[in-house]
Each structure stands twice: as structure tokens, then as C-alpha cells.
């Protein structure tokens, strides 16, 4: 443990990572039995900080379970605030905009679709397929994609902060 580290944040990050791995590996039905401590295999007092607290392991499993549960209807998610006019390659459309921290966001998948591309994937991963283009059009699309990715990353950070604040 680093003396300058944030143990609570490290444990929360660990709970999030465990939940992510459980979903990706497909062991959700085996939770919490799929969770093991180093102690279970080696007899070593590890994770010592968690094991050293009353109900430490039980509370850590509860933190993992919190990340495994889908958002509830009472969770306050960003609301549609306005309709945004969008033009990409001469195509005009209106798209719902979400106001988060005084910035308006739109769905990246929708924007990519207007270009003739597609967005697939789920969870923490998406794949963006751009239409075949040449020269200046490709350069313009790459700039649009970079801007959309930055926007999406900022939106994901804001949503993560909102979810964390809601607890």
C-alpha cells in the first residue's frame, strides 16, 4: 500500500474491476462464489486491509454486487433538453440533445450512421466502422470522428461522476 494512496478509491476501483470481469467472463450466475481472496489459495492474509476490518470481505462483495446491478428507475440520468440540428455531408437531421454540465451531447452512433458508417458493440466496448471514402472526405470524417470520440469520452466521464454521486 502506498502511503500517499487512496485506499477507499483503490478498493472501489477493485470492486468495479471485479464486476467488469465477472460480466465479461460470464460468471455472474456464480457470484459471489466466483470471488476468491489470495487467502483462499495460499493462506496469506491478503487482502489484508479488507480482511482486517469487521465485515470487510462481506462489504467488498456488496460493493462488487452494486456494480453488477443495472441502474434502477430511480437513478437520475441526463434528460433530453433540446433538439439539435445536425448537418453531416449535406445531410440534415434533428437529434435529441442531452444537457450535462452546461454542454450538449448527442449520440455518436447516430452521427456515424449519417455518414454511412455503423457503431456496434456493448458495455465498455464499441466498434466504429466508417464508410469508404477518399482524400478530403476521409480527412473530414476522421476529424469528425476524433471530435465525437472526445465528446463521448467527456460524456462518459460525466455520467460516471453522476452515477458515483448518486451512489
N, C-alpha and C positions, 0 to 999 in steps of 0.2 A: 504494500500500500504506500503510495507516495504521500509524504507529509503535506504537500500542497494540493492534493487531490480532493475531489468532492465525492465522498463515499456514497451518499444518498443518490447522487446523479449516476454514479457508476453502477449501483445496484438497479436503478430504474432502467438504465441502458441495457443491463444484462437481462432484465425481465422482458423488455421489448424484443431483444435479440432471440431469447428462448422462444417467445411466441411466434416470431417470424419463422424460425427454423421448424417449429412444430407444424405450422401451416404448410411450409414448403415441402417438408419430408412426408407429410401426410399422417402424422401420429396423433392428430387431435383427439381421436377416439380413445387413445391410450393415456391421455392426460388425466391425472398427474403422475401416473405410474411411470411414464417415459422419462420423468425428470430424475436425475441422479446427481448426488454430490460426489466429490472426489473421495470423501469418507467411505461411501458405499463400496468402492473398489479397492482402496488402499488402506483404509483405516486412519488416514491422515486427517487431522482436524481442519478440514477445508470444505467449504468456505468458512474460515474461522470467524470472521466478523458477523456473518449471518447466523452461524451455529452458536455463537456466544451470546446472543440475545434471546430472551424468553420469546417463544413462538417465532423465532427468526426465520426458519425454513418455511413454516406454515404461512407467514406473512409474505415471503418471497414468492411462494406458489400462488398466493392470492394476487400478487402484482402481475405475474405472468398471465393468470386467468383473466385479469382485467383487460390485457392487450389482446387476448383471444376472442373476447366478446365483441360482436358487432355494435356499432353505435346504436343507441336507443332513440326512440322517437323524441325523447325529452332533450336530447343533445341539440344545442343551438348551433346550427350550421349557417354559413353565409346565406343570405336571402337574395333573390333576384331583385335588383334595384332599378335597372333600366334596360332599355333595348339599345344596342349598339349597332350602328350602321357599319358594315364591313365591305370593303372592296378588295378583291384579290384577282389580279389578272383580268380586270374588266368585269368580273362577276360581282354583282351587288347582292347583299343579303342583310337581314337583321338577325342579330343573335342576342339572347339574354345575357346581360352583364351582371356580374356579382361585385358588389362594393365591399372591399375588405381593406381596412386601414387606409381609407381615403384613396384607394386605387381600384380601377375597374378591371375585372378579369373576364375572359371568355374561354370557351372550351377549345383547347388546342386541336382536338380531333376534328372538330367542325372546320377549323381554318385549314387544316391539312386536306380535308375532304374537298374543300372548294378548289384546291389546286389539282385535284385528280389523284391525290395520294390517299393513304389509309393509315390508321393507327390501330394496332392490335395489342393484346396483352392484358394482364390483370395484376391486381395487387401492386407490388413495388416495381413492376417492370412494364414498359411499353415498347413496342417496336413501331417505328415510323417508316413507311415506305413512300418515297416521293415519286411522282411521275417522272418519266424520262424526259429530260429537257436538254437544251444545248445552250452554250455560250452565256449571253447576258441573262436569259431567263433562269438558267440554273444558278447563276450567281445571286440573282434577286431572291430566288426561292431559298437558297442557303442562308441568306441574311434574314429572311422572314422566319425561317426555322430557328436560327440562333436566338432571335428576339423572343419567339414563342417559348423556347426552352427556358430562357432566363425568367420569363414571366411565369411559366409553370413552376419552376423551382421556387420562386418567391411565393407563389400561391400555396404550394405545399408546405413551406415553412410557416406561413401564417396559419394555415389550417392546423398544423401540428401544434402550434402555440395555443390556438383556441381550444383544441381538444385537451391539451395539458392543463390549461387554466380551468376548464370545466371539471376535469378530474374524473 
